[in-house]
Amino acid sequence: MKKLFVFLLGIVLLGAATVINSSFTNTTNWTLYKQSQGVQIFYKVADCDDVSNGLHQKFLLLKLVNTTSFDVDISWKKDLWYDNVCTTCNDQSKEHKVNIVLKANGTIEGNCNNKKLSIFSEYKNHTNVSKLTKFELNKLLIKPAL
């Protein structure tokens, strides 16, 4: 019985280690998130430090690429999981809804100051603060712009 308990405890601890390490890591390369109707959506994680205010953060940045010959209207809702809990899934406010018009054959990249195309990931200088563990761009709608 004691061996079974030690074995199960080991599995639980291994699972906890996997969850702890599931937050996003910095990358200089863009990763394809989704491709639909001539639009590619990429993401990467970047350091977004504001040294003068003592903020050392990571943000998940989005990049949109329109491969069509016409302008497109793109909209979605950000569903965000921090420490494996979806904090926005039931939120109906406009805060997490995004709408962007992207020019024909155009590209737009998020940066640390663009709330539409960035998602807070974590504070680098605080250890007891929730970290982004998952994101989804739900209710994604791509249509020709008027």
DOFILO-615917 format. One line per field, with one value per residue: residue number from 1; x, y negated, z of N, C-alpha, C, O in turn. Coordinates in pm, whole numbers, plus 50000, padded with zeros to 5 digits. Atoms other than C-alpha are relative to their C-alpha. Layout:
// residues N
num	(NUM	...) $
nu	(X	...) $
nv	(Y	...) $
nw	(Z	...) $
cau	(X	...) $
cav	(Y	...) $
caw	(Z	...) $
cu	(X	...) $
cv	(Y	...) $
cw	(Z	...) $
ou	(X	...) $
ov	(Y	...) $
ow	(Z	...) $
END
This chain:
// residues 146
num	(1	2	3	4	5	6	7	8	9	10	11	12	13	14	15	16	17	18	19	20	21	22	23	24	25	26	27	28	29	30	31	32	33	34	35	36	37	38	39	40	41	42	43	44	45	46	47	48	49	50	51	52	53	54	55	56	57	58	59	60	61	62	63	64	65	66	67	68	69	70	71	72	73	74	75	76	77	78	79	80	81	82	83	84	85	86	87	88	89	90	91	92	93	94	95	96	97	98	99	100	101	102	103	104	105	106	107	108	109	110	111	112	113	114	115	116	117	118	119	120	121	122	123	124	125	126	127	128	129	130	131	132	133	134	135	136	137	138	139	140	141	142	143	144	145	146) $
nu	(50083	49910	49940	50104	50012	49880	50015	50103	49947	49905	50078	50061	49894	49959	50106	49991	49885	50039	50088	49921	49915	50077	50010	49933	49862	49960	49952	49986	50070	50145	50060	50133	50111	50115	50007	50138	50052	49894	49939	49916	49984	49880	49974	49872	49992	49891	49979	50052	49953	50012	49904	50021	50111	49975	50082	49928	50112	50001	50127	50019	50030	50064	49971	50100	49954	50108	49943	50099	49986	50103	49998	50085	50042	49974	50042	49993	50005	49886	50024	49868	49984	49888	49983	50095	50138	50043	50047	50081	50093	50138	50003	50069	49964	49928	49857	49924	50040	49908	50041	49892	50006	49865	49991	49965	49858	49940	49956	49998	49937	50018	49883	50028	50094	50120	50088	50077	49917	49912	50066	49909	49963	49955	49899	49875	49936	50089	50016	50130	50103	50048	49935	50080	49970	50070	50085	50076	50070	50129	50096	49921	50079	49923	50088	49953	50032	50089) $
nv	(50119	50115	50017	50058	50140	50071	50004	50099	50131	50034	50039	50130	50100	50014	50077	50139	50061	50026	50116	50118	50036	50013	50139	50027	50046	50099	49952	50106	49955	49996	49868	50007	49964	49960	50052	49987	50095	50088	50073	49921	50060	49950	50055	49978	50061	50098	50079	50137	50063	50144	50009	50122	49975	49876	49891	49903	49917	49930	50007	49921	50094	49941	50056	49962	50013	49986	49954	50022	50125	50095	50029	49911	50038	49884	50020	49883	50020	49939	49919	49994	49914	50031	49885	49898	50039	50099	50120	50083	49918	50041	50147	50052	50140	50030	50010	49892	49986	50073	50016	50065	49996	49976	50033	49894	49961	50074	49934	50084	49929	50054	50039	50010	50110	49982	49911	49912	49892	49947	49937	49991	49863	49986	50089	49927	50029	49957	49855	49952	50063	49909	50005	49953	49862	49964	50104	49965	50108	49939	50075	50062	50030	50067	50030	50115	50130	50085) $
nw	(50000	49993	50133	50083	49961	50049	50145	50033	49964	50106	50119	49970	50003	50139	50065	49953	50067	50138	49999	49967	50114	50122	50044	50126	49988	50100	50129	50099	50120	49997	50010	50061	49912	50081	50136	50047	50098	50049	49890	49910	49867	49934	49868	49935	49868	49997	49879	50009	49877	49977	49890	49921	49908	49930	50055	50082	50039	50127	50071	50120	50109	50117	50133	50099	50138	50098	50127	50106	50077	49954	49857	49921	49865	49915	49861	49913	49855	49932	49881	49938	49884	49911	49910	50047	49974	50099	49930	50089	50078	49979	50001	50118	50022	50124	49970	50060	50139	50087	50139	50075	50146	50051	50143	50094	49994	49890	49877	49881	49888	49867	49923	49857	49972	50080	49924	50089	50051	49897	49887	49887	49969	49862	49945	49987	49871	49891	50010	49953	50082	50105	50131	50113	50032	50124	50058	50120	50070	50030	50082	50106	50120	50105	50113	50076	49939	50081) $
cau	(50000	50286	50445	50115	50087	50446	50378	50057	50226	50501	50244	50066	50394	50497	50159	50196	50540	50391	50119	50368	50586	50299	50326	50447	50819	50990	51051	51176	50995	50628	50419	50115	49802	49536	49488	49144	48995	49327	49424	49710	49727	50062	50177	50498	50594	50807	50959	50783	50984	50906	51217	51132	50810	50963	50748	50907	50644	50590	50317	50186	50186	49969	50050	49786	49870	49611	49706	49399	49370	49094	49062	48920	48734	48855	48693	48730	48690	48997	48947	49236	49345	49563	49700	49467	49150	48962	48915	48731	48520	48196	48281	48043	48205	48366	48705	48810	48648	48869	48784	49048	49036	49340	49437	49475	49807	49872	50037	49990	50198	50121	50363	50385	50162	49889	49606	49419	49712	49875	49782	49940	50132	50316	50522	50885	50979	50689	50658	50315	50114	49902	50056	49892	49869	49634	49461	49196	49065	48700	48412	48669	48497	48673	48479	48547	48563	48298) $
cav	(50000	49763	49825	49743	49419	49317	49404	49197	48909	48915	48896	48603	48414	48481	48350	48038	47974	48000	47747	47506	47516	47473	47093	46944	46884	46602	46656	46439	46646	46617	46934	46993	46996	47022	46977	46909	46739	46594	46459	46598	46533	46574	46525	46491	46397	46089	45905	45574	45394	45047	44997	44642	44772	45097	45317	45629	45817	46064	46019	46255	46056	46127	46075	46079	46136	46083	46290	46180	45902	45725	45559	45782	45715	45950	45989	46226	46262	46330	46621	46624	46887	46779	47067	47298	47106	46925	46574	46437	46726	46599	46231	46056	45712	45544	45542	45875	45830	45717	45582	45490	45396	45532	45395	45620	45809	45625	45722	45582	45678	45634	45466	45400	45090	45228	45369	45512	45727	45810	46026	45993	46311	46261	46039	46144	45989	46134	46502	46528	46377	46571	46653	46699	47073	47077	46841	46881	46637	46745	46633	46558	46389	46290	46112	45865	45510	45268) $
caw	(50000	50084	49741	49571	49768	49677	49310	49300	49480	49215	48935	49103	49149	48789	48670	48884	48734	48385	48470	48625	48313	48070	48054	47728	47676	47489	47121	46842	46580	46500	46545	46324	46539	46267	45894	45749	45444	45330	45673	45880	46254	46427	46786	46983	47339	47400	47693	47752	48016	48147	48358	48466	48630	48755	48529	48386	48189	47909	47650	47386	47061	46758	46391	46117	45750	45476	45170	44971	44715	44913	45253	45527	45849	46125	46465	46760	47135	47349	47589	47834	48085	48376	48583	48386	48477	48202	48333	48029	47898	48050	48015	47776	47801	47501	47674	47522	47181	46894	46549	46291	45923	45742	45402	45097	45114	45439	45766	46114	46418	46783	47018	47388	47362	47133	47345	47046	46935	47267	47563	47906	47985	48314	48540	48525	48860	49067	49148	49314	49027	48776	48438	48100	48032	47731	47491	47224	46967	46969	46751	46479	46187	45864	45592	45312	45447	45329) $
cu	(50087	50063	49899	49983	50118	49992	49899	50045	50097	49929	49938	50106	50050	49896	50003	50116	49967	49911	50079	50081	49922	49983	50085	50142	50031	50046	50012	49927	49849	49953	49860	49896	49884	50012	49860	49967	50104	50067	50078	50014	50117	50008	50145	49996	50122	50009	49950	50032	49979	50085	49973	49886	50015	49917	50083	49900	50029	49860	50003	49956	49941	50045	49896	50055	49882	50063	49904	50025	49893	50013	49905	49973	50013	49954	50010	49982	50118	49950	50137	49998	50125	50005	49889	49855	49962	49936	49908	49891	49855	49982	49938	50034	50077	50151	50083	49958	50086	49941	50108	49969	50144	50000	50037	50150	50075	50037	49994	50053	49969	50133	49957	49895	49868	49908	49920	50080	50103	49916	50102	50026	50042	50092	50126	50062	49908	49973	49860	49884	49963	50072	49904	50043	49934	49925	49927	49937	49868	49910	50074	49914	50086	49907	50058	49956	49913	50063) $
cv	(49874	49972	49936	49851	49918	49986	49893	49859	49951	49953	49861	49890	49976	49919	49855	49929	49967	49877	49873	49953	49978	49856	49980	49950	49903	50069	49882	50035	50000	50144	49986	50051	50057	49937	50025	49890	49898	49915	50097	49923	50070	49943	50025	49930	49909	49935	49859	49929	49849	49972	49879	50017	50133	50118	50088	50109	50076	49984	50097	49902	50076	49929	50054	49974	50029	50039	49980	49866	49897	49980	50095	49940	50127	49968	50132	49957	50075	50079	50034	50086	49955	50109	50103	49972	49893	49882	49914	50078	49956	49849	49951	49854	49984	50000	50106	50029	49908	49996	49920	50010	50010	49981	50123	50024	49931	50088	49900	50085	49930	49959	49981	49895	50012	50100	50095	50123	50048	50054	50010	50147	50017	49885	50082	49983	50028	50149	50050	49935	50097	49977	50054	50143	50045	49878	50058	49874	50060	49905	49923	49984	49919	49978	49882	49870	49920	49866) $
cw	(50000	49864	49904	50030	49945	49847	49958	50033	49893	49875	50021	49992	49858	49922	50040	49934	49856	49992	50027	49881	49872	49955	49876	50024	49888	49871	49906	49872	50022	49980	49942	50098	49917	49862	49949	49901	49955	50107	50087	50130	50068	50142	50040	50134	50002	50137	49975	50131	49998	50124	50088	50101	50074	49953	49908	49967	49872	49942	49884	49892	49883	49874	49904	49861	49908	49867	49883	49931	50038	50150	50073	50136	50085	50141	50076	50145	50060	50121	50057	50125	50076	50106	49977	50034	49898	50071	49914	49926	50014	50000	49869	49970	49869	50019	49927	49856	49914	49859	49929	49851	49952	49849	49916	50003	50113	50118	50113	50116	50130	50061	50144	50034	49925	50068	49912	49961	50100	50115	50113	50032	50145	50039	50020	50138	50120	49984	50037	49926	49888	49868	49894	49967	49870	49950	49881	49943	49951	49922	49890	49876	49904	49883	49922	50067	49906	49972) $
ou	(50056	50079	49936	49970	50097	50026	49926	50017	50096	49971	49940	50080	50079	49932	49981	50104	50012	49928	50057	50098	49983	49919	50177	50167	49968	50108	49934	49905	49800	50009	49781	49904	49828	50068	49811	50000	50073	50147	50028	50035	50117	49942	50210	49912	50230	49910	49979	49948	50005	50034	49986	49885	49925	49898	50142	49869	50123	49760	50106	49854	49978	50072	49870	50112	49821	50135	49932	50104	49872	50064	49801	50056	49951	49986	50000	49983	50141	49891	50221	49912	50235	49906	49831	49772	50028	49830	49848	49815	49780	49874	49989	49977	50125	50226	50197	49998	50113	49884	50146	49923	50229	49920	50095	50229	50197	49992	50029	50013	49971	50239	49840	49835	49784	49931	49886	50024	50207	49805	50211	49933	49989	50148	50121	50139	49936	49943	49820	49780	50049	50111	49823	50161	49972	49881	49977	49889	49862	49934	50038	49856	50141	49848	50136	49842	49926	50003) $
ov	(49776	49856	49850	49770	49809	49881	49813	49765	49833	49856	49778	49785	49862	49832	49768	49812	49864	49794	49771	49833	49968	49831	50058	49879	49905	50175	49787	49949	50030	50217	49903	50163	50161	49828	50138	49773	49780	49827	50203	49802	50192	49843	50116	49844	49946	49922	49800	49918	49783	49962	49889	49951	50173	50214	50040	50195	50044	49993	50118	49834	50190	49809	50175	49868	50136	49959	50025	49784	49801	50066	50133	49868	50228	49861	50240	49838	50192	50022	50093	50069	49951	50134	50157	50063	49790	49895	49819	50019	49962	49798	49980	49795	50082	49993	50078	50131	49794	50093	49811	50114	49929	50042	50219	49929	49914	50202	49783	50200	49807	50007	49999	49901	49923	50221	50205	50232	50102	50008	50064	50227	50103	49815	50190	50068	49983	50195	50156	49905	50166	49865	50142	50169	50147	49794	50150	49788	50117	49784	49810	50080	49815	50072	49804	49856	49928	49782) $
ow	(49932	49827	49824	49938	49891	49794	49868	49958	49858	49812	49930	49933	49821	49842	49956	49899	49805	49903	49961	49862	49765	49852	49850	50122	49782	49874	49912	49787	50131	49899	49988	50147	49950	49846	49953	49924	49939	50074	50126	50130	50084	50173	49988	50157	49954	50209	49871	50220	49897	50235	50210	50205	50148	50027	49811	50050	49798	50014	49821	49909	49855	49874	49902	49836	49914	49807	49772	49978	49965	50222	50019	50193	50055	50195	50018	50177	50029	50212	49989	50212	50020	50175	50071	50033	49887	50133	49964	49850	49916	50029	49761	49878	49811	49922	49888	49799	49951	49812	49974	49804	49987	49777	49968	50000	50105	50131	50095	50135	50139	50020	50178	50142	49935	50059	49956	49949	50062	50141	50094	50040	50215	49955	50079	50183	50231	49874	49990	49985	49835	49835	49921	49944	49813	50028	49815	50017	49841	49916	49857	49825	49941	49831	49977	50112	49784	49905) $
END
